[in-house]
Amino acid sequence: MPKPSRRKKPPRDNRLNASYAATGDAVTVPVRWVKFFVGLFLLPVCYVLTAAFFSALIDAFTSQIAGRPHFWMTPQFWFFGLGLLCWLIVYFGLPKWVTAYVFGHELTHALVVLLMGGRVSQFSVGRDGGHIVSSKINTWIALAPYFIPIYSVFVIAIYGVVAATTDLGPHRGLADGTLYFFLGATWCFHACFTISMIPKGQSDLHYGGTFFSLTVIYLMNLLVLSLLLILATPYVSFASFGREILAQAAAFASEAALWADIARRVWLR
């Protein structure tokens, strides 16, 4: 498996994990401490989004619109699932595609650097690991490969170009099936390597603190999954998913208020 990736650190005054100190006699507060508490506040968001996602997923599997099949009977579901299964067979049955993962990992870092106005002066990829040297670094640059399935992005881009330049016409069904198959395979590629690499002490996670980084990675991956669910089924829309998030947030707030009241009563006894 690849070693933790290495990235050149920017000048000290550009590091986001450096300590912050106000003028005068204010106490210096390490930014990692701040990010740790931000991670704590993100936990309820993770809970609400998780509950909303699984509620929407259940609705997608149990709901039916007149004249349309159940979600689990649609080509989108079967082709996506077939892509997942095929990649799992490859991942567990054949030698690991480590170099392909490292290339995608470092390419994602580099692309996000460029999107944020930075410059990449070195790009190195090998089976034992990789790194880039860039003019800037921040949380999104450090964590992007862990929640952006770069090869899925390539699949969508290729499909978009083909659809825009070719009359798919009678081949639309086959083209859509191929799209969902490769989305399933590439997303599973991303998930398998992300899950396997995180416990190996990736230096990217240390940049903003491991707890904060893992919280952001979980939340962003769940957002990607939610987007795929909305796009893949007519039974879940952006509006309905938004309503589900609000309902789950209200339920969480009610439960939190109840437990807070119980804790207050116990404390005052």
Kinemage of the C-alpha trace (Angstrom):
@kinemage 1
@onewidth
@group {chain A} dominant
@subgroup {mainchain}
@vectorlist {calphas} color= white
{ca met a 1} P 0.000 0.000 0.000
{ca pro a 2} L 1.238 3.521 -0.622
{ca lys a 3} L 3.038 5.400 2.061
{ca pro a 4} L 1.481 8.581 3.480
{ca ser a 5} L 1.726 11.283 0.846
{ca arg a 6} L 4.205 14.114 1.339
{ca arg a 7} L 3.536 17.728 0.541
{ca lys a 8} L 5.852 20.688 0.874
{ca lys a 9} L 4.744 23.016 3.631
{ca pro a 10} L 4.043 26.636 2.663
{ca pro a 11} L 5.717 29.568 4.394
{ca arg a 12} L 4.860 29.677 8.082
{ca asp a 13} L 2.494 32.658 7.841
{ca asn a 14} L 0.401 30.749 5.277
{ca arg a 15} L -0.145 27.599 7.349
{ca leu a 16} L -3.747 27.242 8.427
{ca asn a 17} L -2.771 25.073 11.390
{ca ala a 18} L -0.459 27.683 12.849
{ca ser a 19} L -1.434 29.340 16.102
{ca tyr a 20} L -3.442 32.506 16.068
{ca ala a 21} L -2.669 35.319 18.501
{ca ala a 22} L -4.435 38.667 18.770
{ca thr a 23} L -2.502 41.808 19.548
{ca gly a 24} L -1.808 42.715 23.146
{ca asp a 25} L -1.882 40.126 25.901
{ca ala a 26} L -4.445 37.796 24.321
{ca val a 27} L -3.860 34.088 24.810
{ca thr a 28} L -2.597 32.182 21.782
{ca val a 29} L -5.121 29.593 20.570
{ca pro a 30} L -3.881 26.785 18.284
{ca val a 31} L -6.088 26.552 15.213
{ca arg a 32} L -6.193 22.767 15.643
{ca trp a 33} L -8.018 23.288 18.920
{ca val a 34} L -10.559 25.465 17.142
{ca lys a 35} L -10.976 22.817 14.437
{ca phe a 36} L -11.477 20.138 17.078
{ca phe a 37} L -14.425 22.062 18.523
{ca val a 38} L -15.731 22.743 15.010
{ca gly a 39} L -15.619 18.972 14.495
{ca leu a 40} L -17.688 18.500 17.662
{ca phe a 41} L -20.314 20.932 16.383
{ca leu a 42} L -20.347 19.078 13.054
{ca leu a 43} L -21.331 15.811 14.748
{ca pro a 44} L -25.034 16.783 15.011
{ca val a 45} L -24.914 17.763 11.329
{ca cys a 46} L -23.499 14.321 10.525
{ca tyr a 47} L -26.262 12.678 12.550
{ca val a 48} L -29.044 14.681 10.886
{ca leu a 49} L -27.689 14.105 7.365
{ca thr a 50} L -27.198 10.383 8.051
{ca ala a 51} L -30.774 10.033 9.310
{ca ala a 52} L -32.091 12.013 6.322
{ca phe a 53} L -30.092 9.918 3.838
{ca phe a 54} L -31.290 6.564 5.166
{ca ser a 55} L -34.861 7.829 5.458
{ca ala a 56} L -34.732 8.989 1.818
{ca leu a 57} L -33.151 5.680 0.800
{ca ile a 58} L -35.969 3.737 2.478
{ca asp a 59} L -38.526 5.980 0.767
{ca ala a 60} L -36.845 5.331 -2.583
{ca phe a 61} L -37.082 1.563 -2.082
{ca thr a 62} L -40.657 1.515 -0.761
{ca ser a 63} L -42.348 4.287 -2.760
{ca gln a 64} L -43.843 3.884 -6.186
{ca ile a 65} L -45.126 6.337 -8.755
{ca ala a 66} L -47.943 5.221 -11.039
{ca gly a 67} L -46.516 3.785 -14.223
{ca arg a 68} L -42.960 3.585 -12.881
{ca pro a 69} L -41.154 0.606 -11.338
{ca his a 70} L -39.799 0.500 -7.819
{ca phe a 71} L -36.326 1.989 -7.451
{ca trp a 72} L -34.784 -1.436 -6.850
{ca met a 73} L -36.173 -2.543 -10.240
{ca thr a 74} L -34.734 0.371 -12.233
{ca pro a 75} L -31.741 0.026 -14.592
{ca gln a 76} L -29.942 2.770 -12.642
{ca phe a 77} L -30.006 0.693 -9.465
{ca trp a 78} L -28.975 -2.580 -11.122
{ca phe a 79} L -26.172 -1.120 -13.243
{ca phe a 80} L -24.788 0.882 -10.297
{ca gly a 81} L -24.967 -2.211 -8.093
{ca leu a 82} L -23.301 -4.341 -10.783
{ca gly a 83} L -20.467 -1.809 -10.964
{ca leu a 84} L -20.059 -1.990 -7.181
{ca leu a 85} L -19.967 -5.781 -7.256
{ca cys a 86} L -17.478 -5.953 -10.113
{ca trp a 87} L -15.071 -3.602 -8.380
{ca leu a 88} L -15.332 -5.527 -5.090
{ca ile a 89} L -14.377 -8.713 -6.966
{ca val a 90} L -11.410 -6.914 -8.523
{ca tyr a 91} L -10.373 -5.307 -5.226
{ca phe a 92} L -10.432 -8.463 -3.134
{ca gly a 93} L -9.525 -10.972 -5.847
{ca leu a 94} L -6.765 -9.278 -7.820
{ca pro a 95} L -3.613 -7.263 -7.007
{ca lys a 96} L -4.479 -3.811 -5.689
{ca trp a 97} L -4.532 -0.951 -8.185
{ca val a 98} L -2.343 1.114 -5.898
{ca thr a 99} L -0.660 3.256 -8.537
{ca ala a 100} L -4.033 4.191 -10.041
{ca tyr a 101} L -5.242 5.240 -6.595
{ca val a 102} L -2.097 7.259 -5.832
{ca phe a 103} L -2.332 8.999 -9.215
{ca gly a 104} L -5.983 9.943 -8.628
{ca his a 105} L -5.221 11.009 -5.071
{ca glu a 106} L -2.404 13.362 -6.024
{ca leu a 107} L -4.240 14.600 -9.119
{ca thr a 108} L -7.179 15.605 -6.919
{ca his a 109} L -4.839 17.565 -4.656
{ca ala a 110} L -3.333 19.288 -7.696
{ca leu a 111} L -6.664 20.137 -9.336
{ca val a 112} L -8.057 21.649 -6.129
{ca val a 113} L -4.860 23.701 -5.730
{ca leu a 114} L -5.343 25.064 -9.265
{ca leu a 115} L -9.043 25.729 -8.682
{ca met a 116} L -8.111 27.773 -5.621
{ca gly a 117} L -5.621 29.882 -7.532
{ca gly a 118} L -2.472 28.095 -6.438
{ca arg a 119} L 0.398 26.651 -8.459
{ca val a 120} L 1.729 23.101 -8.608
{ca ser a 121} L 5.484 22.910 -9.177
{ca gln a 122} L 6.009 19.186 -8.619
{ca phe a 123} L 3.839 16.109 -9.154
{ca ser a 124} L 5.201 12.696 -8.171
{ca val a 125} L 3.390 9.353 -8.268
{ca gly a 126} L 4.645 5.838 -7.570
{ca arg a 127} L 3.496 2.560 -6.074
{ca asp a 128} L 5.145 3.477 -2.779
{ca gly a 129} L 3.375 6.817 -2.543
{ca gly a 130} L 3.235 10.239 -4.086
{ca his a 131} L 3.315 13.926 -3.364
{ca ile a 132} L 2.846 17.326 -4.892
{ca val a 133} L 4.626 20.586 -4.193
{ca ser a 134} L 2.227 23.519 -4.298
{ca ser a 135} L 2.172 27.210 -3.507
{ca lys a 136} L -0.733 26.887 -1.055
{ca ile a 137} L -2.386 24.441 1.299
{ca asn a 138} L -5.660 24.505 3.210
{ca thr a 139} L -8.189 22.076 4.631
{ca trp a 140} L -10.028 21.511 1.336
{ca ile a 141} L -6.800 20.878 -0.571
{ca ala a 142} L -5.570 18.441 2.081
{ca leu a 143} L -8.826 16.472 2.349
{ca ala a 144} L -10.224 16.671 -1.205
{ca pro a 145} L -9.033 13.183 -2.320
{ca tyr a 146} L -10.919 11.589 0.546
{ca phe a 147} L -14.336 12.827 -0.539
{ca ile a 148} L -14.021 13.610 -4.256
{ca pro a 149} L -14.256 10.355 -6.271
{ca ile a 150} L -12.050 11.711 -9.050
{ca tyr a 151} L -12.556 8.787 -11.420
{ca ser a 152} L -16.345 9.135 -11.044
{ca val a 153} L -15.922 12.782 -12.026
{ca phe a 154} L -14.020 11.630 -15.133
{ca val a 155} L -16.830 9.182 -15.987
{ca ile a 156} L -19.456 11.936 -15.753
{ca ala a 157} L -17.289 14.287 -17.825
{ca ile a 158} L -16.771 11.672 -20.563
{ca tyr a 159} L -20.493 10.892 -20.633
{ca gly a 160} L -21.277 14.603 -20.889
{ca val a 161} L -18.905 15.065 -23.833
{ca val a 162} L -20.273 12.004 -25.641
{ca ala a 163} L -23.885 13.073 -25.046
{ca ala a 164} L -23.133 16.584 -26.301
{ca thr a 165} L -21.326 15.489 -29.452
{ca thr a 166} L -23.179 12.288 -30.368
{ca asp a 167} L -26.819 11.533 -31.034
{ca leu a 168} L -27.305 8.693 -28.572
{ca gly a 169} L -30.912 8.250 -29.727
{ca pro a 170} L -31.740 4.540 -29.656
{ca his a 171} L -28.570 3.839 -27.643
{ca arg a 172} L -29.621 6.077 -24.744
{ca gly a 173} L -30.532 3.146 -22.505
{ca leu a 174} L -27.199 1.419 -23.076
{ca ala a 175} L -25.312 4.693 -22.577
{ca asp a 176} L -27.123 5.424 -19.305
{ca gly a 177} L -26.530 1.877 -18.100
{ca thr a 178} L -22.835 2.177 -18.910
{ca leu a 179} L -22.715 5.491 -17.036
{ca tyr a 180} L -24.228 4.019 -13.876
{ca phe a 181} L -22.077 0.885 -14.115
{ca phe a 182} L -18.856 2.879 -14.174
{ca leu a 183} L -20.168 5.280 -11.532
{ca gly a 184} L -20.760 2.289 -9.263
{ca ala a 185} L -17.319 0.833 -9.999
{ca thr a 186} L -15.392 4.095 -9.630
{ca trp a 187} L -17.268 5.221 -6.520
{ca cys a 188} L -16.591 1.821 -4.924
{ca phe a 189} L -12.926 2.193 -5.961
{ca his a 190} L -12.881 5.521 -4.122
{ca ala a 191} L -14.652 4.116 -1.043
{ca cys a 192} L -12.460 0.998 -0.752
{ca phe a 193} L -9.168 2.839 -0.973
{ca thr a 194} L -10.325 5.714 1.242
{ca ile a 195} L -11.424 3.324 3.985
{ca ser a 196} L -8.241 1.254 3.700
{ca met a 197} L -5.858 4.219 3.628
{ca ile a 198} L -7.246 6.324 6.489
{ca pro a 199} L -6.030 3.947 9.261
{ca lys a 200} L -2.509 4.008 7.799
{ca gly a 201} L -1.735 7.448 9.234
{ca gln a 202} L -2.123 9.691 6.207
{ca ser a 203} L -0.345 13.007 6.768
{ca asp a 204} L -3.256 14.810 5.088
{ca leu a 205} L -5.438 14.025 8.107
{ca his a 206} L -2.924 15.528 10.528
{ca tyr a 207} L -3.057 18.906 8.826
{ca gly a 208} L -6.269 20.039 10.510
{ca gly a 209} L -6.340 17.424 13.237
{ca thr a 210} L -7.472 13.834 12.739
{ca phe a 211} L -10.850 14.194 14.467
{ca phe a 212} L -11.832 17.295 12.491
{ca ser a 213} L -10.585 15.744 9.243
{ca leu a 214} L -12.529 12.511 9.733
{ca thr a 215} L -15.693 14.466 10.511
{ca val a 216} L -15.361 16.520 7.335
{ca ile a 217} L -14.543 13.434 5.245
{ca tyr a 218} L -17.595 11.567 6.533
{ca leu a 219} L -19.888 14.534 6.007
{ca met a 220} L -18.674 15.282 2.488
{ca asn a 221} L -18.850 11.632 1.390
{ca leu a 222} L -22.395 11.439 2.690
{ca leu a 223} L -23.270 14.544 0.687
{ca val a 224} L -21.868 12.888 -2.455
{ca leu a 225} L -23.929 9.750 -1.781
{ca ser a 226} L -27.037 11.865 -1.198
{ca leu a 227} L -26.488 13.655 -4.506
{ca leu a 228} L -26.122 10.329 -6.335
{ca leu a 229} L -29.333 9.060 -4.732
{ca ile a 230} L -31.265 12.166 -5.761
{ca leu a 231} L -30.003 11.956 -9.346
{ca ala a 232} L -30.582 8.200 -9.652
{ca thr a 233} L -34.197 7.959 -8.549
{ca pro a 234} L -37.381 9.932 -9.291
{ca tyr a 235} L -38.637 9.105 -5.817
{ca val a 236} L -36.214 11.496 -4.115
{ca ser a 237} L -35.831 15.119 -5.190
{ca phe a 238} L -33.765 18.003 -3.883
{ca ala a 239} L -36.943 19.467 -2.369
{ca ser a 240} L -38.016 16.241 -0.668
{ca phe a 241} L -34.498 15.610 0.624
{ca gly a 242} L -34.364 19.163 1.976
{ca arg a 243} L -37.651 18.602 3.783
{ca glu a 244} L -36.278 15.355 5.208
{ca ile a 245} L -33.212 17.183 6.542
{ca leu a 246} L -35.430 19.788 8.226
{ca ala a 247} L -37.615 17.062 9.753
{ca gln a 248} L -34.609 15.164 11.086
{ca ala a 249} L -33.083 18.396 12.425
{ca ala a 250} L -36.322 19.201 14.252
{ca ala a 251} L -36.445 15.677 15.702
{ca phe a 252} L -32.819 15.930 16.819
{ca ala a 253} L -33.424 19.331 18.424
{ca ser a 254} L -36.436 17.953 20.279
{ca glu a 255} L -34.464 14.955 21.552
{ca ala a 256} L -31.529 17.161 22.547
{ca ala a 257} L -33.835 19.499 24.458
{ca leu a 258} L -35.391 16.527 26.264
{ca trp a 259} L -32.018 15.122 27.329
{ca ala a 260} L -30.806 18.579 28.335
{ca asp a 261} L -33.862 18.961 30.553
{ca ile a 262} L -33.228 15.526 32.113
{ca ala a 263} L -29.596 16.446 32.771
{ca arg a 264} L -30.650 19.755 34.328
{ca arg a 265} L -33.130 18.000 36.656
{ca val a 266} L -30.497 15.464 37.728
{ca trp a 267} L -27.968 18.226 38.320
{ca leu a 268} L -30.364 20.248 40.491
{ca arg a 269} L -31.300 17.340 42.758
